[in-house]
Amino acid sequence: MAVTCMPWLVDIRRLSSTATHFLDFVPASAPIESVALERLQNFVCKSKRLFVITGAGLSTESGIPDYRSEGVGLYARTERRPIQHVEFLRSAKSRQRYWARNYVGWPQFSSHLPNSAHLALSSWEALGKVHWLVTQNVDALHSKAGQQQLTELHGCAHRVVCLGCRSLSPRETLQARFAALNPGWVAQAGDVAPDGDVFLSDEQVQHFRVPSCENCGGILKPEVTFFGDTVNRDTVNLVHKRLAESDGVLVAGSSLQVYSGYRFLLAASEAKIPVAILNIGPTRADHLSSLRVSARCGEVLPAILPC
């Protein structure tokens, strides 16, 4: 089993009734046609051990923006870019800026709830339809929805790792340490990025204090794969093993532009495992799929019966 985010005891019925759909970050799309829905329904029905890959397009309906969507993604709306792995490692100033922004954005980012797409996939697993789910997201929404057979390919922002002793701790605990180290420090939150931080000026962050690991004094980092870093080899091997045990692949809400996820579509194609893609806009793996549906995940997945 892959290590996932800290467990939540979640009442899925409560989440289903209280989760709010935020469409500000969802690119425009036409309602799904009945023929396309029927084809996707047949694809899911035929699979007995379904392997699911999800991406940022699954969480946009929970109010978390993605990077690449036309018109509404972070790259389309701003000049901001996520921190690079090497920048975080080599620069104390970069770490200070990152953590200050993350500290301000954390209350909003951590409060997001699963949407109907997350809940649908969790219910499919409970009914034995989903063999394994791999998410490229770091927002913990699959865990909050109750997904168990889960690999968080790029880690989880709700965990913190020490780069020295490799100990893990909850992100919420670090939030309290930030507050204790920075009494009276206030910065107004703006739009929250896909990785949970907000934009702050250098002047705003210059006096922000960042704690070290309580065990060894090492550097603390979110337990996520930053841009420019690579996914843990053991994690990749586990996902390949689960893929090989599967008889169908469903991509939901991912353009698969990042190779860390795209590689599993290449492996599925080589193994002749059928692929269906549900995503607004083109993906890197369209040529590898037997079925391509352009529609909202939150509209389509709850309408599919896991027969």
C-alpha positions in Angstrom: 0.0 0.0 0.0 1.2 3.5 -0.8 1.4 6.0 2.1 -1.3 8.6 1.8 -2.3 11.7 3.6 -3.2 11.7 7.3 -6.5 9.8 7.6 -9.8 11.6 7.9 -12.9 10.0 9.3 -15.3 11.3 6.6 -19.0 11.0 6.3 -19.4 11.0 2.5 -23.1 11.8 2.7 -22.3 15.0 4.7 -19.6 16.0 2.3 -21.9 15.4 -0.6 -24.5 17.7 0.9 -22.2 20.5 2.0 -19.4 20.5 -0.7 -19.7 23.6 -2.8 -18.9 23.6 -6.5 -16.7 26.5 -7.6 -16.7 26.8 -11.4 -14.5 29.9 -11.6 -11.5 27.7 -12.5 -13.3 25.3 -14.8 -12.8 25.9 -18.5 -15.8 26.2 -20.6 -17.3 23.0 -22.0 -20.5 21.8 -23.6 -22.7 19.4 -21.7 -21.8 15.8 -22.4 -23.8 14.2 -25.3 -25.9 11.2 -24.5 -23.9 9.0 -27.0 -20.6 9.9 -25.4 -22.0 9.2 -21.9 -23.3 5.8 -23.1 -19.9 4.9 -24.6 -18.1 5.9 -21.3 -20.7 3.9 -19.4 -20.0 0.8 -21.5 -16.2 1.3 -21.1 -16.6 1.4 -17.3 -18.9 -1.6 -17.3 -16.5 -3.8 -19.3 -13.7 -3.2 -16.8 -13.5 -5.4 -13.8 -10.3 -3.9 -12.4 -10.3 -0.2 -13.4 -7.1 1.8 -13.0 -7.9 5.6 -12.6 -5.5 8.5 -13.1 -6.7 11.9 -11.9 -5.3 15.4 -12.3 -6.0 19.0 -11.5 -9.1 19.1 -13.7 -10.8 16.9 -11.0 -10.2 19.5 -8.3 -11.1 22.7 -10.1 -14.8 22.1 -9.2 -13.7 22.2 -5.6 -12.3 25.7 -6.1 -8.6 24.8 -6.6 -7.2 26.3 -9.9 -5.0 24.2 -12.2 -2.0 25.4 -14.1 -2.7 25.0 -17.8 -6.4 25.3 -18.5 -7.1 27.9 -21.3 -8.4 31.2 -19.9 -8.7 30.1 -16.2 -5.5 28.2 -15.3 -2.7 29.9 -13.3 -0.5 30.3 -16.4 -3.3 32.0 -18.3 -4.3 34.4 -15.5 -0.9 35.5 -14.2 2.9 35.5 -14.8 3.4 33.5 -11.6 5.1 30.1 -11.8 5.5 27.5 -9.1 8.8 27.2 -7.2 11.4 24.9 -8.7 12.9 22.1 -6.6 16.5 23.3 -7.0 15.5 26.9 -6.0 13.9 25.6 -2.8 17.0 23.6 -1.9 19.7 26.2 -2.6 18.2 29.4 -1.3 17.1 30.2 2.3 15.4 33.4 0.9 13.4 31.3 -1.6 12.3 29.0 1.3 11.3 31.9 3.4 9.3 33.4 0.5 7.7 30.0 -0.2 6.7 29.3 3.4 5.4 32.8 4.0 3.1 32.5 1.0 2.1 29.0 1.9 1.4 30.0 5.5 -1.0 32.7 4.4 -2.7 30.5 1.8 -3.0 27.4 4.0 -6.3 28.1 5.8 -8.1 28.4 2.5 -6.3 25.7 0.6 -6.7 23.1 3.4 -10.4 23.8 3.8 -11.4 22.7 0.3 -13.8 19.7 0.2 -14.2 16.9 -2.3 -16.7 17.4 -5.1 -19.1 15.0 -6.7 -16.3 13.5 -8.9 -14.2 12.6 -5.9 -17.2 11.1 -4.2 -18.2 9.1 -7.3 -14.7 7.5 -7.6 -14.7 6.7 -3.9 -18.1 5.0 -4.2 -16.8 3.0 -7.3 -14.0 1.7 -5.1 -16.4 0.7 -2.3 -18.3 -1.3 -4.9 -15.2 -3.0 -6.2 -15.0 -1.3 -9.6 -11.8 0.7 -9.0 -8.7 -1.5 -8.6 -6.3 1.5 -8.0 -6.4 5.2 -8.3 -3.3 7.4 -9.0 -3.7 11.1 -8.5 -1.3 13.8 -9.6 -2.9 16.2 -7.2 -1.5 17.1 -3.8 -4.7 18.5 -2.3 -5.8 15.4 -0.2 -9.3 15.5 -1.7 -9.4 11.9 -2.6 -8.4 10.9 0.9 -11.0 13.3 2.3 -13.6 11.5 0.1 -12.6 8.1 1.6 -10.5 6.7 -1.3 -8.3 3.8 0.1 -6.6 2.2 -2.9 -4.7 5.3 -3.7 -1.2 6.5 -4.7 -0.5 10.3 -4.4 2.0 10.4 -7.2 3.4 13.8 -6.4 2.9 13.6 -2.6 0.5 15.5 -0.4 0.6 19.1 0.8 -0.9 18.1 4.0 2.4 16.4 5.0 5.8 18.0 5.8 9.1 16.2 5.4 12.5 17.0 6.9 15.2 16.9 4.3 17.7 15.9 7.0 16.1 13.0 9.0 13.2 12.4 6.5 10.7 12.4 9.4 7.1 13.3 8.4 4.7 15.5 10.3 1.2 17.0 9.6 1.2 20.4 7.8 -1.4 21.6 10.4 1.2 21.2 13.1 3.7 23.4 11.2 1.0 26.0 10.8 0.9 26.4 14.6 4.7 26.6 14.8 4.6 29.4 12.1 2.1 31.3 14.1 4.1 31.0 17.3 7.3 32.2 15.6 5.6 35.1 13.9 3.3 36.8 16.4 1.7 39.9 14.9 2.9 39.1 11.4 -0.1 39.7 9.0 -0.4 39.5 5.3 -3.6 39.6 3.3 -4.4 36.5 1.3 -5.1 36.9 -2.4 -5.8 34.2 -4.9 -4.5 30.8 -3.9 -2.3 28.9 -6.4 -2.8 25.2 -7.2 0.0 24.4 -4.7 -1.6 26.4 -1.9 0.5 29.6 -1.8 -0.5 33.2 -2.4 1.5 36.1 -3.9 3.3 38.3 -1.4 5.9 40.9 -2.1 9.5 40.6 -0.9 8.9 43.4 1.6 6.0 41.5 3.1 8.0 38.3 3.7 11.4 39.7 4.7 10.8 39.3 8.5 8.9 36.0 8.3 10.6 33.3 10.4 10.7 29.7 9.2 11.2 26.9 11.8 13.5 23.9 11.4 12.9 20.3 12.1 12.3 19.7 15.8 14.1 16.3 15.6 17.4 17.3 13.8 17.2 21.0 12.9 17.0 20.1 9.2 15.1 21.9 6.4 11.4 21.4 6.2 9.6 21.0 2.9 6.1 20.0 1.9 6.1 16.3 1.1 5.3 17.0 -2.6 7.3 16.7 -5.8 8.2 20.2 -6.8 8.7 21.1 -10.5 12.2 19.9 -11.6 12.2 17.0 -9.1 11.5 13.4 -9.8 9.0 11.0 -8.4 10.3 8.3 -6.0 11.2 5.2 -7.9 9.5 2.9 -5.4 6.3 4.8 -6.0 6.6 4.5 -9.7 7.2 0.8 -9.5 4.2 0.3 -7.3 2.0 2.2 -9.8 3.3 0.1 -12.7 2.5 -3.1 -10.7 -1.1 -1.9 -10.1 -1.5 -0.9 -13.7 -0.3 -4.4 -14.9 -3.1 -5.9 -12.7 -5.8 -3.8 -14.3 -7.9 -4.3 -17.4 -8.9 -0.7 -18.2 -7.5 2.8 -17.7 -9.6 5.9 -17.1 -8.0 9.3 -17.1 -10.1 12.0 -15.4 -9.2 15.7 -15.4 -5.6 15.6 -16.6 -3.9 16.9 -19.7 -1.0 14.5 -19.0 1.5 17.1 -20.0 3.8 16.0 -17.2 5.8 12.9 -18.0 5.4 11.5 -14.5 1.7 10.7 -15.3 2.0 10.3 -19.0 4.4 7.3 -18.7 1.6 5.1 -17.4 -0.4 5.8 -20.5 2.5 4.7 -22.6 2.8 1.5 -20.4 -1.0 0.9 -20.8 -0.7 1.2 -24.6 2.2 -1.2 -24.7 0.3 -3.7 -22.6 -2.8 -3.2 -24.8 -4.9 -2.1 -21.9 -7.8 0.0 -23.2 -7.8 3.7 -22.3 -10.6 6.2 -21.9 -10.0 9.9 -21.3 -12.4 12.4 -19.6 -10.9 15.9 -19.8 -11.9 19.3 -21.0 -9.5 20.1 -23.8 -6.8 18.0 -25.5 -4.3 15.7 -23.7 -0.9 14.4 -24.4 -2.3 10.9 -24.6 -5.3 11.4 -26.9 -3.6 9.2 -29.6 -3.4 6.3 -27.1 -7.1 6.3 -26.1 -10.0 4.4 -27.6 -12.5 6.8 -26.1 -12.2 10.6 -25.6 -14.8 12.7 -23.8 -14.6 16.5 -23.3 -16.8 17.4 -20.3 -16.7 18.2 -16.6 -15.7 15.4 -14.4 -18.2 16.5 -11.8 -21.0 16.3 -14.4 -20.0 12.9 -15.9 -18.6 10.6 -13.2 -21.6 10.8 -10.9 -23.8 9.9 -13.9 -21.8 6.7 -14.6 -23.1 3.5 -12.9 -20.2 1.2 -11.8 -22.0 -1.9 -13.1 
